Amino acid sequence: MTNFTNLFQSCNWDETTKSIYAKTSVDVERALNSSQRTLEDFKALISPAAAPYLEQMAQMSQQLTLKRFGKAIQMYVPLYLSNECNNICTYCGFSYDNKVRRKTLSSMEIMQEIAVIKDMGYDHVLLVTGEANQTVHTEYFKKVLELIKPHFSHISMEVQPLDTEDYKELTPYGLNTVLVYQETYHQDDYKKHHPKGKKSNFQYRLETPDRLGQAGIHKMGLGVLIGLEDWRTDSFFTAMHLTYLEKRYWQSKYSISFPRLRPFSGGLEPKVVMNDKELVQLICAYRIYNEEVELSISTRESIVFRNNIVKLGITSISAGSKTNPGGYAVEPQSLEQFEISDERNAKEIAQMISSQGYEPVWKDWDVSLTKN
């Protein structure tokens, strides 16, 4: 069966990079004025040549987002279940070679965490773990999903890539959305950042969205870790991946996230630093290219940036996040996966959203409707 690997291998990284940086103002204006935008248009929108058009891109992104999503901003919160991990990753606090105490939450501890999260107002939870197949595996996920399903209308998961059959088994337990970030589409650099563990298998990770599509998952989240490689080229391959998936698995929905490399215990310096204007450019480029895709921003970003990005294309936002297992109630001082930047609580973020004339949405009504 053909999958994204076939398309990916037909596209050269270096040639793609040259193509992006060769775009001119003429290409940018063509992309902005086009009624049906292509991947070549996306290249223009993320190119250096598009920088002078940022204000126009921001206005267009705002209008397109209002047209498709209205003024609703979905609120979600991560729940870290485990920091156990068998992978060595150069950028992650959970990396196997980082000598810290490991913890996986028990059922009782999960319920303690849920009580705090529900008190914060959340009805959409994102389950996160390290990648340790002996500990946090499909059977563990089934027990967790069974435990928390009565408490949330929308359950997302960001864990190790699984096989198609595993995803099929988890769906009846309440799994709605799966996030799987390629980290970088630069195959050689991917190997440098993932020298050990199952995650070192570039192709298996690359084909995870195909397995999700084959399993009929409701929504998939894509993205790269911005800072590992040239953000423009990585973002182009993400957009190419999204376009392929939308055509092939048209019944699923899609979201894009924009995690910039953040400090952690043992820290990796970014190879490429993306400034705030460039991140705004990227977010607007995605919205102009694809009116349907959901765009998410996390607490990795600063207060000022998150305040300003609400109106420019973002459709979901986290708040009050803890990136360590037990961080809300059980063990607040345990190791974080990365340092957050925006430390405001959920109520403060909701007030910020409302103050801009937008509506913080706590419940995912779409899931309820699709069940009828």
Contacts in CASP RR format, 6 or more apart in sequence:
PFRMAT RR
TARGET T0000
AUTHOR 0000-0000-0000
METHOD contacts of the structure
MODEL  1
MTNFTNLFQSCNWDETTKSIYAKTSVDVERALNSSQRTLEDFKALISPAA
APYLEQMAQMSQQLTLKRFGKAIQMYVPLYLSNECNNICTYCGFSYDNKV
RRKTLSSMEIMQEIAVIKDMGYDHVLLVTGEANQTVHTEYFKKVLELIKP
HFSHISMEVQPLDTEDYKELTPYGLNTVLVYQETYHQDDYKKHHPKGKKS
NFQYRLETPDRLGQAGIHKMGLGVLIGLEDWRTDSFFTAMHLTYLEKRYW
QSKYSISFPRLRPFSGGLEPKVVMNDKELVQLICAYRIYNEEVELSISTR
ESIVFRNNIVKLGITSISAGSKTNPGGYAVEPQSLEQFEISDERNAKEIA
QMISSQGYEPVWKDWDVSLTKN
3 207 0 8 1.000
3 210 0 8 1.000
4 206 0 8 1.000
4 207 0 8 1.000
4 209 0 8 1.000
4 210 0 8 1.000
4 241 0 8 1.000
4 244 0 8 1.000
4 245 0 8 1.000
5 203 0 8 1.000
5 206 0 8 1.000
5 207 0 8 1.000
7 240 0 8 1.000
7 244 0 8 1.000
8 185 0 8 1.000
8 206 0 8 1.000
8 237 0 8 1.000
8 240 0 8 1.000
8 241 0 8 1.000
11 237 0 8 1.000
11 240 0 8 1.000
13 185 0 8 1.000
13 186 0 8 1.000
13 187 0 8 1.000
13 233 0 8 1.000
16 43 0 8 1.000
16 233 0 8 1.000
16 236 0 8 1.000
16 237 0 8 1.000
17 230 0 8 1.000
17 232 0 8 1.000
17 233 0 8 1.000
19 43 0 8 1.000
20 43 0 8 1.000
20 46 0 8 1.000
20 47 0 8 1.000
20 232 0 8 1.000
20 233 0 8 1.000
20 236 0 8 1.000
21 47 0 8 1.000
21 48 0 8 1.000
21 232 0 8 1.000
23 43 0 8 1.000
23 44 0 8 1.000
23 47 0 8 1.000
23 48 0 8 1.000
23 49 0 8 1.000
23 50 0 8 1.000
24 49 0 8 1.000
25 49 0 8 1.000
25 52 0 8 1.000
25 53 0 8 1.000
27 40 0 8 1.000
27 41 0 8 1.000
27 43 0 8 1.000
27 44 0 8 1.000
27 47 0 8 1.000
27 49 0 8 1.000
28 44 0 8 1.000
28 45 0 8 1.000
28 47 0 8 1.000
28 49 0 8 1.000
28 50 0 8 1.000
28 53 0 8 1.000
29 53 0 8 1.000
30 41 0 8 1.000
30 44 0 8 1.000
31 37 0 8 1.000
31 40 0 8 1.000
31 41 0 8 1.000
31 42 0 8 1.000
31 44 0 8 1.000
31 45 0 8 1.000
31 288 0 8 1.000
32 45 0 8 1.000
32 53 0 8 1.000
32 56 0 8 1.000
32 57 0 8 1.000
32 60 0 8 1.000
32 288 0 8 1.000
34 41 0 8 1.000
37 288 0 8 1.000
37 289 0 8 1.000
39 236 0 8 1.000
39 239 0 8 1.000
39 240 0 8 1.000
39 243 0 8 1.000
41 289 0 8 1.000
42 236 0 8 1.000
42 239 0 8 1.000
42 285 0 8 1.000
42 289 0 8 1.000
43 236 0 8 1.000
44 50 0 8 1.000
45 57 0 8 1.000
45 281 0 8 1.000
45 284 0 8 1.000
45 285 0 8 1.000
45 288 0 8 1.000
45 289 0 8 1.000
46 232 0 8 1.000
46 235 0 8 1.000
46 236 0 8 1.000
46 281 0 8 1.000
46 282 0 8 1.000
46 285 0 8 1.000
47 232 0 8 1.000
50 57 0 8 1.000
50 281 0 8 1.000
50 285 0 8 1.000
51 277 0 8 1.000
51 281 0 8 1.000
54 277 0 8 1.000
54 280 0 8 1.000
54 281 0 8 1.000
54 284 0 8 1.000
57 281 0 8 1.000
57 284 0 8 1.000
57 285 0 8 1.000
57 288 0 8 1.000
58 280 0 8 1.000
58 284 0 8 1.000
58 312 0 8 1.000
60 284 0 8 1.000
60 287 0 8 1.000
60 288 0 8 1.000
61 283 0 8 1.000
61 284 0 8 1.000
61 287 0 8 1.000
61 288 0 8 1.000
61 312 0 8 1.000
61 313 0 8 1.000
62 311 0 8 1.000
62 312 0 8 1.000
62 313 0 8 1.000
64 287 0 8 1.000
64 288 0 8 1.000
64 291 0 8 1.000
64 313 0 8 1.000
65 287 0 8 1.000
65 312 0 8 1.000
65 313 0 8 1.000
65 314 0 8 1.000
65 315 0 8 1.000
67 291 0 8 1.000
68 291 0 8 1.000
68 292 0 8 1.000
69 294 0 8 1.000
69 315 0 8 1.000
71 357 0 8 1.000
71 358 0 8 1.000
71 359 0 8 1.000
72 315 0 8 1.000
72 358 0 8 1.000
72 359 0 8 1.000
72 361 0 8 1.000
73 310 0 8 1.000
73 314 0 8 1.000
73 315 0 8 1.000
73 316 0 8 1.000
73 317 0 8 1.000
73 353 0 8 1.000
73 358 0 8 1.000
73 359 0 8 1.000
73 360 0 8 1.000
73 361 0 8 1.000
74 124 0 8 1.000
74 294 0 8 1.000
74 315 0 8 1.000
74 316 0 8 1.000
74 317 0 8 1.000
74 361 0 8 1.000
74 364 0 8 1.000
75 122 0 8 1.000
75 124 0 8 1.000
75 316 0 8 1.000
75 317 0 8 1.000
75 318 0 8 1.000
75 319 0 8 1.000
75 346 0 8 1.000
75 349 0 8 1.000
75 350 0 8 1.000
75 360 0 8 1.000
75 361 0 8 1.000
75 362 0 8 1.000
76 122 0 8 1.000
76 124 0 8 1.000
76 125 0 8 1.000
76 126 0 8 1.000
76 154 0 8 1.000
76 156 0 8 1.000
76 296 0 8 1.000
76 316 0 8 1.000
76 317 0 8 1.000
76 318 0 8 1.000
77 117 0 8 1.000
77 120 0 8 1.000
77 122 0 8 1.000
77 124 0 8 1.000
77 125 0 8 1.000
77 126 0 8 1.000
77 318 0 8 1.000
77 319 0 8 1.000
77 320 0 8 1.000
77 321 0 8 1.000
77 346 0 8 1.000
78 125 0 8 1.000
78 126 0 8 1.000
78 127 0 8 1.000
78 128 0 8 1.000
78 158 0 8 1.000
78 318 0 8 1.000
78 321 0 8 1.000
78 322 0 8 1.000
78 323 0 8 1.000
79 110 0 8 1.000
79 113 0 8 1.000
79 114 0 8 1.000
79 117 0 8 1.000
79 125 0 8 1.000
79 126 0 8 1.000
79 127 0 8 1.000
79 128 0 8 1.000
79 148 0 8 1.000
79 328 0 8 1.000
80 128 0 8 1.000
80 129 0 8 1.000
80 322 0 8 1.000
80 323 0 8 1.000
80 324 0 8 1.000
80 325 0 8 1.000
80 326 0 8 1.000
80 327 0 8 1.000
80 337 0 8 1.000
81 104 0 8 1.000
81 105 0 8 1.000
81 110 0 8 1.000
81 127 0 8 1.000
81 128 0 8 1.000
81 129 0 8 1.000
81 136 0 8 1.000
81 144 0 8 1.000
81 325 0 8 1.000
82 102 0 8 1.000
82 103 0 8 1.000
82 104 0 8 1.000
82 105 0 8 1.000
82 129 0 8 1.000
82 130 0 8 1.000
82 132 0 8 1.000
82 135 0 8 1.000
82 136 0 8 1.000
82 325 0 8 1.000
83 93 0 8 1.000
83 94 0 8 1.000
83 100 0 8 1.000
83 102 0 8 1.000
83 103 0 8 1.000
83 104 0 8 1.000
83 129 0 8 1.000
83 130 0 8 1.000
83 324 0 8 1.000
83 325 0 8 1.000
83 334 0 8 1.000
83 335 0 8 1.000
83 337 0 8 1.000
84 94 0 8 1.000
84 102 0 8 1.000
84 103 0 8 1.000
84 104 0 8 1.000
84 129 0 8 1.000
84 130 0 8 1.000
84 132 0 8 1.000
84 135 0 8 1.000
84 136 0 8 1.000
85 92 0 8 1.000
85 94 0 8 1.000
85 95 0 8 1.000
85 96 0 8 1.000
85 130 0 8 1.000
85 131 0 8 1.000
85 132 0 8 1.000
86 96 0 8 1.000
86 131 0 8 1.000
86 132 0 8 1.000
86 133 0 8 1.000
86 134 0 8 1.000
86 197 0 8 1.000
86 198 0 8 1.000
87 95 0 8 1.000
87 96 0 8 1.000
87 130 0 8 1.000
87 131 0 8 1.000
87 194 0 8 1.000
87 196 0 8 1.000
87 197 0 8 1.000
87 198 0 8 1.000
87 199 0 8 1.000
87 200 0 8 1.000
88 95 0 8 1.000
88 96 0 8 1.000
88 97 0 8 1.000
88 194 0 8 1.000
88 195 0 8 1.000
88 196 0 8 1.000
88 197 0 8 1.000
89 95 0 8 1.000
89 183 0 8 1.000
89 193 0 8 1.000
89 194 0 8 1.000
89 199 0 8 1.000
90 192 0 8 1.000
90 193 0 8 1.000
90 194 0 8 1.000
90 268 0 8 1.000
91 183 0 8 1.000
91 193 0 8 1.000
91 225 0 8 1.000
91 228 0 8 1.000
91 261 0 8 1.000
91 264 0 8 1.000
91 267 0 8 1.000
91 268 0 8 1.000
92 98 0 8 1.000
92 264 0 8 1.000
92 337 0 8 1.000
92 338 0 8 1.000
93 100 0 8 1.000
93 264 0 8 1.000
93 265 0 8 1.000
93 266 0 8 1.000
93 267 0 8 1.000
93 335 0 8 1.000
93 336 0 8 1.000
93 337 0 8 1.000
93 338 0 8 1.000
94 130 0 8 1.000
94 335 0 8 1.000
94 337 0 8 1.000
96 196 0 8 1.000
96 197 0 8 1.000
98 265 0 8 1.000
98 266 0 8 1.000
98 335 0 8 1.000
100 265 0 8 1.000
100 335 0 8 1.000
101 334 0 8 1.000
101 335 0 8 1.000
103 325 0 8 1.000
103 326 0 8 1.000
103 331 0 8 1.000
103 334 0 8 1.000
104 129 0 8 1.000
104 132 0 8 1.000
104 135 0 8 1.000
104 136 0 8 1.000
104 140 0 8 1.000
104 325 0 8 1.000
105 113 0 8 1.000
105 325 0 8 1.000
105 326 0 8 1.000
105 330 0 8 1.000
107 143 0 8 1.000
107 147 0 8 1.000
109 326 0 8 1.000
109 330 0 8 1.000
110 144 0 8 1.000
110 147 0 8 1.000
110 148 0 8 1.000
111 147 0 8 1.000
112 326 0 8 1.000
112 328 0 8 1.000
112 329 0 8 1.000
112 330 0 8 1.000
113 326 0 8 1.000
113 327 0 8 1.000
113 328 0 8 1.000
113 329 0 8 1.000
113 330 0 8 1.000
114 125 0 8 1.000
114 148 0 8 1.000
114 151 0 8 1.000
115 329 0 8 1.000
116 328 0 8 1.000
116 329 0 8 1.000
117 125 0 8 1.000
117 328 0 8 1.000
118 151 0 8 1.000
120 320 0 8 1.000
120 345 0 8 1.000
120 346 0 8 1.000
120 347 0 8 1.000
121 346 0 8 1.000
121 362 0 8 1.000
122 152 0 8 1.000
122 346 0 8 1.000
122 362 0 8 1.000
123 152 0 8 1.000
123 153 0 8 1.000
123 154 0 8 1.000
123 362 0 8 1.000
123 363 0 8 1.000
123 364 0 8 1.000
124 152 0 8 1.000
124 153 0 8 1.000
124 154 0 8 1.000
124 155 0 8 1.000
124 156 0 8 1.000
124 362 0 8 1.000
124 363 0 8 1.000
124 364 0 8 1.000
125 148 0 8 1.000
125 152 0 8 1.000
125 154 0 8 1.000
125 155 0 8 1.000
125 156 0 8 1.000
126 156 0 8 1.000
126 157 0 8 1.000
126 158 0 8 1.000
126 179 0 8 1.000
126 318 0 8 1.000
127 141 0 8 1.000
127 144 0 8 1.000
127 148 0 8 1.000
127 155 0 8 1.000
127 156 0 8 1.000
127 157 0 8 1.000
127 158 0 8 1.000
127 159 0 8 1.000
128 157 0 8 1.000
128 158 0 8 1.000
128 159 0 8 1.000
128 323 0 8 1.000
128 337 0 8 1.000
129 136 0 8 1.000
129 158 0 8 1.000
129 159 0 8 1.000
129 160 0 8 1.000
130 136 0 8 1.000
130 159 0 8 1.000
130 160 0 8 1.000
131 159 0 8 1.000
131 160 0 8 1.000
131 197 0 8 1.000
131 198 0 8 1.000
131 199 0 8 1.000
132 160 0 8 1.000
133 160 0 8 1.000
133 198 0 8 1.000
136 159 0 8 1.000
136 160 0 8 1.000
138 162 0 8 1.000
138 166 0 8 1.000
138 169 0 8 1.000
138 170 0 8 1.000
141 157 0 8 1.000
141 159 0 8 1.000
141 170 0 8 1.000
141 173 0 8 1.000
141 175 0 8 1.000
142 169 0 8 1.000
142 170 0 8 1.000
142 173 0 8 1.000
145 155 0 8 1.000
145 170 0 8 1.000
145 173 0 8 1.000
145 174 0 8 1.000
145 175 0 8 1.000
146 173 0 8 1.000
148 155 0 8 1.000
149 155 0 8 1.000
149 173 0 8 1.000
149 174 0 8 1.000
153 363 0 8 1.000
153 364 0 8 1.000
153 365 0 8 1.000
153 367 0 8 1.000
153 368 0 8 1.000
154 176 0 8 1.000
154 177 0 8 1.000
154 363 0 8 1.000
154 364 0 8 1.000
154 367 0 8 1.000
155 174 0 8 1.000
155 175 0 8 1.000
155 176 0 8 1.000
155 177 0 8 1.000
156 176 0 8 1.000
156 177 0 8 1.000
156 178 0 8 1.000
156 179 0 8 1.000
156 219 0 8 1.000
157 170 0 8 1.000
157 175 0 8 1.000
157 177 0 8 1.000
157 178 0 8 1.000
157 179 0 8 1.000
158 178 0 8 1.000
158 179 0 8 1.000
158 180 0 8 1.000
158 181 0 8 1.000
160 198 0 8 1.000
160 199 0 8 1.000
161 180 0 8 1.000
161 204 0 8 1.000
161 205 0 8 1.000
161 208 0 8 1.000
161 211 0 8 1.000
162 170 0 8 1.000
162 208 0 8 1.000
162 211 0 8 1.000
163 211 0 8 1.000
164 211 0 8 1.000
164 214 0 8 1.000
164 215 0 8 1.000
165 215 0 8 1.000
167 175 0 8 1.000
167 178 0 8 1.000
167 211 0 8 1.000
167 212 0 8 1.000
167 215 0 8 1.000
167 216 0 8 1.000
167 217 0 8 1.000
168 215 0 8 1.000
168 216 0 8 1.000
171 215 0 8 1.000
171 216 0 8 1.000
171 217 0 8 1.000
175 217 0 8 1.000
176 217 0 8 1.000
176 218 0 8 1.000
176 219 0 8 1.000
176 364 0 8 1.000
176 367 0 8 1.000
177 217 0 8 1.000
177 218 0 8 1.000
177 219 0 8 1.000
177 220 0 8 1.000
177 221 0 8 1.000
177 255 0 8 1.000
178 212 0 8 1.000
178 217 0 8 1.000
178 219 0 8 1.000
178 220 0 8 1.000
178 221 0 8 1.000
179 220 0 8 1.000
179 221 0 8 1.000
179 222 0 8 1.000
179 255 0 8 1.000
179 257 0 8 1.000
180 205 0 8 1.000
180 208 0 8 1.000
180 209 0 8 1.000
180 212 0 8 1.000
180 220 0 8 1.000
180 221 0 8 1.000
180 222 0 8 1.000
181 221 0 8 1.000
181 222 0 8 1.000
181 223 0 8 1.000
181 224 0 8 1.000
181 225 0 8 1.000
181 257 0 8 1.000
181 259 0 8 1.000
182 190 0 8 1.000
182 205 0 8 1.000
182 206 0 8 1.000
182 222 0 8 1.000
182 223 0 8 1.000
182 224 0 8 1.000
182 237 0 8 1.000
182 238 0 8 1.000
182 241 0 8 1.000
183 190 0 8 1.000
183 193 0 8 1.000
183 194 0 8 1.000
183 205 0 8 1.000
183 224 0 8 1.000
183 225 0 8 1.000
183 228 0 8 1.000
184 190 0 8 1.000
184 193 0 8 1.000
184 224 0 8 1.000
184 225 0 8 1.000
184 228 0 8 1.000
184 229 0 8 1.000
184 234 0 8 1.000
185 206 0 8 1.000
185 224 0 8 1.000
185 229 0 8 1.000
185 233 0 8 1.000
185 234 0 8 1.000
185 237 0 8 1.000
185 238 0 8 1.000
185 241 0 8 1.000
186 228 0 8 1.000
186 229 0 8 1.000
186 230 0 8 1.000
186 233 0 8 1.000
186 234 0 8 1.000
187 202 0 8 1.000
189 228 0 8 1.000
189 229 0 8 1.000
189 271 0 8 1.000
190 202 0 8 1.000
191 200 0 8 1.000
191 202 0 8 1.000
193 228 0 8 1.000
194 200 0 8 1.000
194 202 0 8 1.000
198 204 0 8 1.000
199 205 0 8 1.000
209 220 0 8 1.000
209 222 0 8 1.000
209 241 0 8 1.000
209 245 0 8 1.000
210 245 0 8 1.000
210 248 0 8 1.000
212 220 0 8 1.000
212 249 0 8 1.000
212 252 0 8 1.000
213 220 0 8 1.000
213 245 0 8 1.000
213 248 0 8 1.000
213 249 0 8 1.000
213 252 0 8 1.000
214 249 0 8 1.000
216 249 0 8 1.000
216 251 0 8 1.000
216 252 0 8 1.000
217 252 0 8 1.000
218 252 0 8 1.000
218 253 0 8 1.000
218 367 0 8 1.000
218 370 0 8 1.000
219 252 0 8 1.000
219 253 0 8 1.000
219 254 0 8 1.000
219 255 0 8 1.000
219 294 0 8 1.000
220 245 0 8 1.000
220 252 0 8 1.000
220 253 0 8 1.000
220 254 0 8 1.000
220 255 0 8 1.000
221 254 0 8 1.000
221 255 0 8 1.000
221 256 0 8 1.000
221 257 0 8 1.000
222 238 0 8 1.000
222 241 0 8 1.000
222 242 0 8 1.000
222 245 0 8 1.000
222 254 0 8 1.000
222 255 0 8 1.000
222 256 0 8 1.000
222 257 0 8 1.000
223 238 0 8 1.000
223 256 0 8 1.000
223 257 0 8 1.000
223 258 0 8 1.000
223 259 0 8 1.000
224 231 0 8 1.000
224 234 0 8 1.000
224 235 0 8 1.000
224 237 0 8 1.000
224 238 0 8 1.000
225 259 0 8 1.000
225 260 0 8 1.000
225 261 0 8 1.000
226 234 0 8 1.000
226 258 0 8 1.000
226 259 0 8 1.000
226 260 0 8 1.000
226 261 0 8 1.000
226 270 0 8 1.000
226 272 0 8 1.000
226 274 0 8 1.000
226 279 0 8 1.000
227 260 0 8 1.000
227 261 0 8 1.000
227 270 0 8 1.000
227 271 0 8 1.000
227 272 0 8 1.000
227 273 0 8 1.000
227 274 0 8 1.000
228 234 0 8 1.000
228 261 0 8 1.000
228 270 0 8 1.000
228 271 0 8 1.000
228 272 0 8 1.000
229 271 0 8 1.000
229 272 0 8 1.000
230 272 0 8 1.000
231 272 0 8 1.000
231 274 0 8 1.000
231 278 0 8 1.000
231 282 0 8 1.000
235 282 0 8 1.000
235 285 0 8 1.000
235 286 0 8 1.000
238 256 0 8 1.000
239 286 0 8 1.000
239 289 0 8 1.000
239 290 0 8 1.000
242 254 0 8 1.000
242 256 0 8 1.000
242 290 0 8 1.000
242 293 0 8 1.000
243 290 0 8 1.000
245 252 0 8 1.000
245 254 0 8 1.000
246 254 0 8 1.000
246 290 0 8 1.000
246 292 0 8 1.000
253 292 0 8 1.000
253 294 0 8 1.000
254 292 0 8 1.000
254 293 0 8 1.000
254 294 0 8 1.000
255 293 0 8 1.000
255 294 0 8 1.000
255 295 0 8 1.000
255 296 0 8 1.000
255 315 0 8 1.000
255 316 0 8 1.000
256 286 0 8 1.000
256 293 0 8 1.000
256 294 0 8 1.000
256 295 0 8 1.000
256 296 0 8 1.000
257 295 0 8 1.000
257 296 0 8 1.000
257 297 0 8 1.000
257 298 0 8 1.000
258 279 0 8 1.000
258 282 0 8 1.000
258 283 0 8 1.000
258 295 0 8 1.000
258 296 0 8 1.000
258 297 0 8 1.000
259 298 0 8 1.000
259 300 0 8 1.000
260 270 0 8 1.000
260 274 0 8 1.000
260 279 0 8 1.000
260 300 0 8 1.000
260 301 0 8 1.000
261 268 0 8 1.000
261 270 0 8 1.000
262 300 0 8 1.000
262 338 0 8 1.000
262 339 0 8 1.000
262 340 0 8 1.000
262 341 0 8 1.000
263 338 0 8 1.000
263 339 0 8 1.000
264 336 0 8 1.000
264 337 0 8 1.000
264 338 0 8 1.000
264 339 0 8 1.000
265 335 0 8 1.000
265 336 0 8 1.000
274 282 0 8 1.000
276 305 0 8 1.000
279 301 0 8 1.000
279 305 0 8 1.000
280 308 0 8 1.000
280 309 0 8 1.000
280 312 0 8 1.000
283 295 0 8 1.000
283 297 0 8 1.000
283 309 0 8 1.000
283 312 0 8 1.000
283 313 0 8 1.000
283 314 0 8 1.000
284 312 0 8 1.000
284 313 0 8 1.000
286 293 0 8 1.000
286 295 0 8 1.000
287 293 0 8 1.000
287 295 0 8 1.000
287 312 0 8 1.000
287 313 0 8 1.000
294 315 0 8 1.000
294 316 0 8 1.000
295 313 0 8 1.000
295 314 0 8 1.000
295 315 0 8 1.000
295 316 0 8 1.000
296 314 0 8 1.000
296 315 0 8 1.000
296 316 0 8 1.000
296 317 0 8 1.000
296 318 0 8 1.000
297 306 0 8 1.000
297 309 0 8 1.000
297 314 0 8 1.000
297 316 0 8 1.000
297 317 0 8 1.000
297 318 0 8 1.000
298 317 0 8 1.000
298 318 0 8 1.000
298 321 0 8 1.000
298 340 0 8 1.000
299 306 0 8 1.000
299 318 0 8 1.000
299 319 0 8 1.000
299 320 0 8 1.000
299 321 0 8 1.000
299 340 0 8 1.000
299 341 0 8 1.000
299 342 0 8 1.000
299 343 0 8 1.000
300 338 0 8 1.000
300 340 0 8 1.000
300 341 0 8 1.000
301 309 0 8 1.000
301 341 0 8 1.000
301 342 0 8 1.000
302 341 0 8 1.000
302 342 0 8 1.000
303 341 0 8 1.000
303 342 0 8 1.000
303 344 0 8 1.000
306 317 0 8 1.000
306 342 0 8 1.000
306 349 0 8 1.000
306 352 0 8 1.000
307 352 0 8 1.000
307 356 0 8 1.000
310 317 0 8 1.000
310 352 0 8 1.000
310 353 0 8 1.000
310 356 0 8 1.000
310 358 0 8 1.000
311 356 0 8 1.000
311 358 0 8 1.000
317 349 0 8 1.000
317 353 0 8 1.000
319 342 0 8 1.000
319 344 0 8 1.000
319 345 0 8 1.000
319 346 0 8 1.000
319 348 0 8 1.000
319 349 0 8 1.000
319 350 0 8 1.000
320 340 0 8 1.000
320 343 0 8 1.000
320 344 0 8 1.000
320 345 0 8 1.000
320 346 0 8 1.000
320 349 0 8 1.000
321 340 0 8 1.000
322 328 0 8 1.000
322 332 0 8 1.000
322 336 0 8 1.000
323 336 0 8 1.000
323 337 0 8 1.000
323 338 0 8 1.000
323 340 0 8 1.000
324 331 0 8 1.000
324 332 0 8 1.000
324 334 0 8 1.000
324 335 0 8 1.000
324 336 0 8 1.000
324 337 0 8 1.000
325 331 0 8 1.000
325 334 0 8 1.000
326 332 0 8 1.000
326 334 0 8 1.000
327 334 0 8 1.000
342 349 0 8 1.000
344 352 0 8 1.000
349 360 0 8 1.000
350 360 0 8 1.000
353 359 0 8 1.000
353 360 0 8 1.000
354 360 0 8 1.000
END
